[in-house]
Amino acid sequence: MRSTVVSLSLLSTLLAVACGKDSNQTQGPTSDTTGDASTSAGQSETSAGSTGGQSTSEGPPTTSVADTGGVTGGTFIIPTDAGAGGVKECDVFGQDCPKGQKCMPWADSGTAWNATKCVDVDPAKGQPGDSCTTMGGAVSGFDTCDLGVMCWDVKPDTMMGTCVAQCKGTQAAPMCDAQTSCFVSNDGVLNLCLPRCDPLAQDCANDNLCIPNPNNQEEFACVLDASGDMGKAFDPCEFVNACDKGFMCANVMLAKECKPDAIGCCLPFCDVTEMPAMCPGAGQECIVWYEMGTAPPGLENVGICGIPMG
């Protein structure tokens, strides 16, 4: 059981993922991924998604993300419940496309993965950890990775990224290797096995952030940093990955310095064994993330700076 003293509590948010911290991404509209201050420190509240059928192969698109009205180099991850709205022509978990093809998420408009389709498996057949390239834009669905693998963390100037395994199993019971956490979003269209991490160590590769997995709050996962020039203590935020390393987009009620009308506020993780806690806000304490005896191994000391809420 998780701590009952604090939650993420973003009123209407979506998880935005930029292709690198310095991307000039415009952060778009939002939808709910969180609970309120009376729920657990890690718990988030979402509603339902959907799945789909199958299609035939088609060639890479000739338009870029910018050509379709999006922002080059920026992509969005929408919570599973937000209703991405695109056509699901195949199952990213079941990989039910014809032989030689794979089921891939893609954006049929804009910069958010909202649909699935069958595409030919590239002869390169990149494996998890291999370098990869996307063709036709970062959210086109076409890449050089193998069946059940997707090109991720794509750089806008080169359209190159790293192959990451897609989750297996089902959306209700997803499966990944032991060292990764299944991150399901965008109405079930996007499913990735992202590295698990320690939010105190912030031990993710490159500029990636270690934040709670909205689908499994007992796990922390590495995601791309969408904070841009913002993301410091008390900065307003709309997306759970829109704060700097070591921070998360949290309930504005946890700090007097946060703007009360903001959707969220960047607050730091802290070590509950450090006394006094090194928290930046007036009246803040290091609030334990998990109730005693319930934390996964290695995460017993994780807390977040905040004003205790009763």
C-alpha positions in Angstrom: 0.0 0.0 0.0 1.3 3.5 -0.9 1.5 6.6 1.2 -1.8 8.4 1.8 -0.4 11.9 2.5 0.3 13.3 -0.9 -0.4 12.8 -4.6 0.7 14.0 -8.0 -2.7 15.9 -8.4 -2.5 17.6 -11.8 -6.0 18.7 -12.7 -6.0 18.3 -16.4 -2.7 17.0 -17.8 -1.1 15.0 -20.4 2.4 13.6 -20.4 4.4 15.6 -23.0 7.6 14.0 -24.3 10.0 16.2 -26.2 12.9 15.0 -28.3 15.5 16.4 -25.9 15.3 19.1 -23.2 16.3 21.9 -25.6 13.6 21.2 -28.1 11.4 24.3 -28.9 8.3 22.3 -28.3 4.9 23.9 -27.8 3.2 22.1 -25.0 -0.4 21.4 -25.9 -3.7 20.7 -24.2 -4.0 18.4 -21.2 -6.0 15.6 -19.7 -6.1 14.1 -16.2 -3.4 11.7 -15.0 -3.6 12.2 -11.2 -5.5 12.0 -8.0 -6.0 14.5 -5.1 -4.1 15.2 -1.9 -5.9 12.6 0.0 -4.7 9.7 -2.2 -1.3 8.0 -2.2 2.0 9.8 -3.0 2.3 7.7 -6.1 -1.3 7.1 -7.1 -2.8 8.6 -10.3 -6.4 8.4 -11.5 -7.3 7.8 -15.1 -10.2 6.4 -17.1 -10.5 3.9 -20.0 -8.8 3.2 -23.4 -9.4 1.0 -26.4 -7.7 -1.4 -28.9 -8.2 -2.3 -32.6 -7.9 -4.6 -35.6 -5.5 -4.9 -38.6 -4.4 -3.3 -41.9 -2.2 -3.9 -44.9 1.3 -2.5 -45.5 1.8 1.0 -46.7 4.9 3.1 -47.6 6.5 5.7 -45.5 4.7 9.1 -45.6 6.3 12.0 -47.4 5.2 14.6 -44.9 7.1 15.6 -41.8 5.6 16.3 -38.3 5.8 20.0 -39.2 4.0 19.4 -42.5 1.0 17.9 -40.6 0.6 20.9 -38.3 2.9 19.6 -35.5 6.1 20.9 -34.1 9.2 19.2 -35.5 11.1 17.3 -32.8 8.2 17.3 -30.4 5.9 14.4 -29.6 3.2 13.9 -27.0 2.3 11.0 -24.7 -1.3 11.1 -23.7 -2.6 9.2 -20.6 -4.2 5.9 -21.4 -7.7 7.3 -20.5 -7.5 10.4 -22.6 -9.1 8.9 -25.8 -6.4 9.4 -28.4 -9.1 9.0 -31.1 -7.2 7.5 -34.0 -8.0 4.2 -35.8 -6.5 1.1 -34.2 -5.9 -1.2 -37.2 -3.8 -3.7 -35.3 -2.9 -4.7 -31.7 0.5 -3.4 -30.4 0.5 -6.1 -27.7 -0.7 -9.0 -29.8 1.4 -8.0 -32.9 -1.3 -9.5 -35.1 -0.1 -8.1 -38.5 0.8 -10.4 -41.4 4.2 -12.1 -41.5 7.0 -9.7 -42.3 5.0 -6.7 -40.8 4.7 -5.3 -37.3 2.0 -3.2 -35.5 3.2 0.3 -34.8 1.8 3.4 -33.1 1.7 6.5 -35.3 0.1 9.9 -35.5 -2.5 10.3 -38.3 -2.4 14.0 -37.6 -0.4 16.3 -35.4 2.4 15.1 -33.0 0.6 12.6 -30.7 0.6 8.9 -31.3 -3.2 8.2 -31.7 -3.5 5.2 -34.1 -1.9 1.9 -35.0 -1.1 0.3 -38.4 0.8 -2.6 -39.9 4.1 -1.7 -41.5 6.9 -3.7 -43.1 9.7 -4.7 -40.7 12.8 -3.0 -41.9 15.7 -5.3 -43.0 17.9 -3.7 -40.4 15.8 -5.4 -37.6 17.3 -3.2 -34.9 17.2 -4.8 -31.4 16.6 -3.0 -28.0 19.5 -0.7 -27.4 20.5 -0.4 -31.1 20.6 2.9 -32.9 17.6 3.4 -35.2 16.1 5.9 -37.7 12.5 6.9 -38.3 11.3 7.6 -41.8 8.8 10.3 -42.5 8.9 11.9 -39.1 9.2 10.9 -35.5 5.6 9.7 -35.2 5.2 8.2 -38.7 5.3 4.5 -37.5 8.1 3.7 -39.8 11.5 2.8 -38.3 14.5 0.5 -38.6 13.7 -1.6 -35.5 12.6 -5.2 -35.4 9.2 -6.7 -34.7 8.0 -5.7 -31.2 10.6 -2.9 -31.0 10.1 0.8 -31.6 12.5 3.7 -32.3 12.4 6.0 -29.3 14.0 9.3 -28.1 14.2 10.5 -31.7 16.4 13.6 -32.3 14.6 16.1 -34.5 17.8 17.1 -36.5 18.7 13.5 -37.5 15.5 11.5 -37.0 17.7 9.0 -35.1 17.0 7.4 -31.8 17.3 4.1 -29.9 15.3 0.9 -30.3 13.1 0.2 -27.3 11.1 -3.0 -26.7 7.3 -2.8 -26.7 5.4 -4.3 -23.9 4.1 -7.9 -24.2 1.1 -9.5 -22.7 -2.1 -7.3 -22.7 -3.0 -3.8 -21.8 -4.6 -5.1 -18.6 -1.6 -7.3 -17.8 1.5 -5.9 -19.6 4.9 -7.5 -19.3 8.4 -6.3 -19.7 11.9 -7.6 -18.7 12.8 -7.3 -15.0 14.9 -4.1 -15.4 12.2 -2.2 -17.3 8.7 -0.9 -16.5 5.8 -1.0 -19.0 4.6 2.4 -19.8 1.2 2.4 -21.6 -0.4 5.6 -22.8 -2.2 7.3 -25.7 -5.4 5.2 -25.4 -3.3 2.0 -25.3 -1.6 2.9 -28.7 1.9 3.5 -27.2 3.4 0.8 -25.0 7.1 0.8 -24.1 9.4 -1.0 -21.8 11.3 1.9 -20.2 14.2 1.5 -17.8 13.4 1.5 -14.1 15.2 4.0 -12.0 15.8 5.6 -8.6 14.3 9.1 -8.3 16.8 10.1 -5.6 19.8 9.0 -7.8 18.2 10.2 -11.0 20.2 7.5 -12.7 18.6 7.6 -16.2 20.7 7.9 -19.3 21.4 11.3 -20.9 18.9 14.0 -19.8 16.1 11.5 -19.2 14.0 12.0 -16.0 13.2 9.4 -13.3 9.5 9.9 -12.5 6.6 7.7 -11.3 5.1 5.4 -13.9 1.5 6.6 -14.2 0.4 3.1 -15.0 2.2 1.5 -12.0 3.0 3.9 -9.2 5.1 1.2 -7.4 7.7 1.8 -10.2 9.7 4.8 -11.4 10.6 4.9 -15.1 13.0 6.9 -17.3 11.2 9.3 -19.6 12.3 12.2 -21.8 12.7 15.7 -20.3 10.0 18.1 -21.7 10.8 21.0 -19.3 12.6 23.3 -21.7 13.6 26.5 -20.0 11.2 25.8 -17.1 11.3 23.1 -14.5 12.9 24.6 -11.5 11.5 24.6 -7.9 8.0 26.2 -7.8 7.8 26.7 -11.6 4.3 26.0 -12.9 3.9 22.8 -15.0 1.2 21.1 -17.0 2.9 17.7 -17.7 4.3 15.1 -15.4 7.7 15.2 -17.2 7.9 19.0 -17.5 10.3 19.6 -14.5 14.0 19.3 -14.3 15.9 16.2 -13.1 15.2 15.5 -9.4 11.8 17.3 -9.6 8.3 16.2 -10.5 5.1 18.1 -11.4 3.1 17.9 -8.2 0.1 19.4 -6.4 0.3 23.2 -6.0 -1.0 22.8 -2.5 2.3 21.3 -1.4 4.1 24.6 -1.4 3.1 28.1 -0.5 5.4 29.4 -3.2 3.5 27.6 -6.0 1.0 29.6 -8.1 -2.4 28.6 -6.7 -4.1 28.7 -10.1 -1.4 26.6 -11.9 -2.2 23.0 -12.9 0.9 21.7 -11.2 4.1 22.9 -9.6 7.7 21.5 -9.8 8.8 20.1 -6.4 11.9 18.1 -5.6 12.2 14.5 -4.5 13.9 14.1 -1.1 15.5 11.5 1.1 13.4 10.9 4.2 16.4 9.8 6.2 18.0 13.2 5.9 17.2 15.4 8.9 16.4 18.2 8.5 15.1 17.7 5.1 16.7 19.8 2.4 13.4 21.2 1.1 13.1 24.7 -0.5 9.7 25.8 0.5 8.4 27.4 3.7 6.9 24.8 6.0 7.8 21.9 3.8 8.9 18.5 5.0 10.2 15.4 3.2 6.9 13.4 2.9 7.5 9.7 2.5 6.3 8.3 -0.8 5.4 4.8 0.5 3.9 3.8 3.8 6.4 2.0 6.0 7.1 -1.6 4.9 5.4 -1.2 1.5 8.2 0.3 -0.6 9.9 -1.7 -3.4 13.5 -2.7 -2.5 15.8 0.3 -2.9 13.0 2.9 -2.8 12.4 3.0 1.0 13.9 6.5 1.4 12.0 8.2 -1.4 10.0 11.2 -0.5 8.8 14.5 -2.0 9.1 17.9 -0.5 5.7 19.3 0.6 3.5 20.8 3.3 1.9 17.9 5.2 -1.9 17.8 4.4 -3.4 16.4 7.6 
